[in-house]
Amino acid sequence: MTQNFLLPIINFEPAVMKHGKGSYLYDTNEKKYLDLNSGQFCTILGHCNSEILSNINESMNTLSHTASNILAEEVIKCADKIHTISGEMSAYSIFLSTGAESVEFALRYSKFINKKSGIICFDKGYHGLTLGTQSVTFGGKFANPHISDIYTVPVPDYIHFTKTEEEYINEFANLVHNIHHKVSAVIMEPVVSVGGMLFPSSNYFQSIRLICNKYNLLLIFDESQTGFGRLGTWFAYQQYNIIPDIVCLAKGIGLGYPVSMVLFRDKLITDKVFTMTHYSSHQNDAFAASIVNAGIKYIEKYNLLKKVKENGQYFLNTLQKLCAINPHIKNPRGLGLMLGADLFFSGIHDYRNLYHKLYERMMENGVIIQGTCGGKILRFLPDYLISHSDIDFAINTLNTVLSSLDIFK
Ligand SMILES: Cc1ncc(COP(=O)(O)O)c(C=O)c1O
């Protein structure tokens, strides 16, 4: 297959995939690849999981879509379940389609509730690439056109910088003190993924929560990647022991289908807030709810939150062992099944070409790693059911490839 008529918006891989099962994808030549990326971090229960498929199929044969003002039974049931698993947040939900759409929704309502235009975000956060979300992605660095009143704070990076946590907190506090009269909300990823696989601490987020409370700013947690079990709890905020006002969910929650959600903390549910209406063709679709319901049922049935913690620990141990023996990889880190490490090659400052070679060699050897934001940082977000032998295979392959990369060719 040499020709296709898709818009060339990124460099597509020469290999074209034909089918998938569990942690594996198979190309048109039946070559098999371990998908260490769970698609684009979405197929958390593996590719074409037959139990999930039969559940979704049953719901699809019953009802998939209604008008925005008409609710399906499945949607009410699912929102009820989310309300329960959200714990103290006691969340009220809306079902949408993509991560960026959920962030747009969260920003739109925050500005409406607090009637101010400003948003504070991390300098290296990723929240999507629609016109609105690109303004908070990397602090709007790549946004065109740029939306005004975006303020940034540095991501707490305890690995590469010498700043203390207290300094990061003070920087946030000082910014808020100076500009809070212009700001409606703060949006943050609980684990900063694209921006370097960085893990701010519970103490950091608890401090951010207190400062937001003091100045009446809404705290939005973008849990597109961390939500729905990725860290071994349903939501990241449950590990940090705080309650955000708004949570965005995407990727994993759709199990590989276009589903996202926004959760509002119960305290936000007032008549005043909902004088602004929202319409989108696929909001609160039975299709979306049936997928989320199937995911919750499966995760509970197989006790997968515990399994994520166990698999994550095994992955981290294996990665740590690799870093101890291979000089080209260091700083292993992770929480649940969200892991990362830094590449290190002496004399290299721009890692883009090197990363590209590494990616290609891993593909040749049958392992797919994160491919769309190459650089110095390796990120691993496999499916929750990945086996220990597949983790071993991935890390051994990485070891071999890193040791044999000819970086100057
Ligand atoms: C944290 C986070 N938020 C939002 C998005 C945007 O989601 P989508 O690509 O589904 O619009 C992403 C995508 O990578 C993400 O990682």
The ligand as a MOL file (V3000), in Angstrom:
LIG
                    3D

  0  0  0     0  0            999 V3000
M  V30 BEGIN CTAB
M  V30 COUNTS 16 16 0 0 0
M  V30 BEGIN ATOM
M  V30 1 C -3.8730 15.4490 29.0480 0
M  V30 2 C -4.5480 15.5700 27.7020 0
M  V30 3 N -5.5910 16.3860 27.5650 0
M  V30 4 C -6.2390 16.5200 26.3930 0
M  V30 5 C -5.8280 15.8360 25.2720 0
M  V30 6 C -6.5320 16.0030 23.9720 0
M  V30 7 O -7.3020 14.8750 23.7100 0
M  V30 8 P -7.8060 14.5850 22.2160 0
M  V30 9 O -6.6020 14.3140 21.4170 0
M  V30 10 O -8.7180 13.4010 22.3850 0
M  V30 11 O -8.5380 15.8020 21.7870 0
M  V30 12 C -4.7260 14.9730 25.3620 0
M  V30 13 C -4.2360 14.2510 24.1930 0
M  V30 14 O -3.1360 13.7720 24.1210 0
M  V30 15 C -4.0710 14.8310 26.6090 0
M  V30 16 O -3.0030 14.0310 26.7560 0
M  V30 END ATOM
M  V30 BEGIN BOND
M  V30 1 1 1 2
M  V30 2 1 2 3
M  V30 3 2 2 15
M  V30 4 2 3 4
M  V30 5 1 4 5
M  V30 6 1 5 6
M  V30 7 2 5 12
M  V30 8 1 6 7
M  V30 9 1 7 8
M  V30 10 2 8 9
M  V30 11 1 8 10
M  V30 12 1 8 11
M  V30 13 1 12 13
M  V30 14 1 12 15
M  V30 15 2 13 14
M  V30 16 1 15 16
M  V30 END BOND
M  V30 END CTAB
M  END
